[in-house]
Amino acid sequence: MAMNGRDTAVVTYDDARAALAAWKADFPSDPYHDDAALRSILARSLSAERMSALDVRASSFARTLVLVVAPAAQRYEQRTHLPELSRYDGLGNRTESVSFDPAYHEAGVAVWGSGVVALSNEPGRAYEQATLLYLLSLESEAGHACPVTCTIGLARALRRSASPDVRERFLPALVDPQYELAERGAQFLTEVQGGSDVGANECVAIANIDGETYRISGEKWFCSVANADQFFITARVPGGPTGTRGLGSFVAPRMIDGQPNGFTLRRLKDKLGTRGLASGEIDFEDALAWPVGPVEEGFRTAVSVVLNTSRWMTAVGSAGIMRRAVLEARSFAKHREAFGVSIEQFPAMRRTLADMAATSAGALHLVFALTELEDRIDAGTASADDVLYHRFLVNTAKYLVSRQATSVVRSGIEVLGGNGTIEDFSVLPRLYRDAIVYESWEGTHNVLAAQVLNDLRRLPILDVVEARLLACFDTAPATDLVGTLRRRLGDVNASARECRDDDEFASWHFRDVLDQIGLLAEVAYLFAAHDLAAANHLLTNSSPGYDPATDAGLAGRVNAVLDSGGVTGSSPS
């Protein structure tokens, strides 16, 4: 470092590059062990034996993630290495296959080897699966998070809803931990004319004379995991009711006797994000399929098991994306110098980093509150109130956390400045592109908000929500702010009841109300974990009606969030 005529430190080219190298080297070799908040949540939630086993599994996968998955994803996410449609082999035989860069399969071996999918064969392993998916999401979707999620959803549907014969035919191959032997699952619901209006779907399933199988014909418009070995498909059964009630759920193998099973891959989608993942448009013509549960309950199976599994895991993945953005931005700000000091010392930068850390911490606690419910429901130990609360939280968490992820990553890019937009400089551009795609997966924001509102009108959910969140405040240290939050929760629930009872009011205001309930839920779980610094800062930065200009303690809370890493326990980096 040189000195100029005013005795002010001047950062040279070599100094700057050395600082960037130090930033890169700062990333933890074991991101699981480094995540005090995650391990604290798990330790409070799991038995000692279960926690010990997960420690070993998660730490091993986290190290493999850094050494294997990250460099592989950096290659196959590049434009010149994306999936390609291969409809025929070299002899002209129709294969309807997708070709991937070899690095994609290297990452797949590591991901499937973690057991994240294989655990689907054991009821009540949601904590383990969420932890592994969260860690994978430090590399964003990485071409494998969606196949993992879709396979878990199909495996759950087969285990919970399918007849014994269908379960035995399809489930074992899905839960094999060996990537080379395992079969991947996909879920094909969307049609070009339907979108979120699933009741408008026209794909049909005609019963075969054997009374056990069906032939499916029609087109599906958005088919992620187009390379899957098993397809979960919704299709209309002739003679059934109109709308969603007339849809059945089916599983169709990709190949029958070595030939494509009545489908044609029309094209692959060129997407903004999740580029390593093959998404396509598929036409079906007499594809052989088996029902997943009673045909008349098909839509219920599709939503309550398959879509809700995806919504849960997308929320978890969004929290993982945020965690990575926080790690990248905090470390960069520590090593990057401007005007003679590290940029983390500037108050405006500290505010940005604290915003990111607090939002990330709130999202983490919310998605693992949802994971607790998933664990109980999958194990068959959930209470009636658990089921009601899950119905609310699975949609609310996906709605809120996916939006927060986009905002947090965008802030991370801001911290890195122009460097933050460069694809080979950091993972942040990929995180940002994928986070935007995550926002639309399994229902747009308006669709999810409408689902929550519909549930509030049909079921006594609000009382359960209020009771669960008040219980969180019961475990927090008694402060004036806790009393204020209790009153605010009552006010927000009153607004939610007004939305429930007044269609016109709800049409304009319910999303705002849902934002407030979701934020209060994050704050409540932070308070329950005694992470008061992050909870207070999250309120200051995000809560409608909370005026940071009148809050004399803001600077102190910014520092508290940064000093604690925005989490319970110790600094994560």
Summary of the structure (lengths in Angstrom):
residues: 573
radius of gyration: 24.3
end to end distance: 26.0
largest distance: 91.7
contacts: 2047
relative contact order: 0.10
helix: 61%
strand: 13%
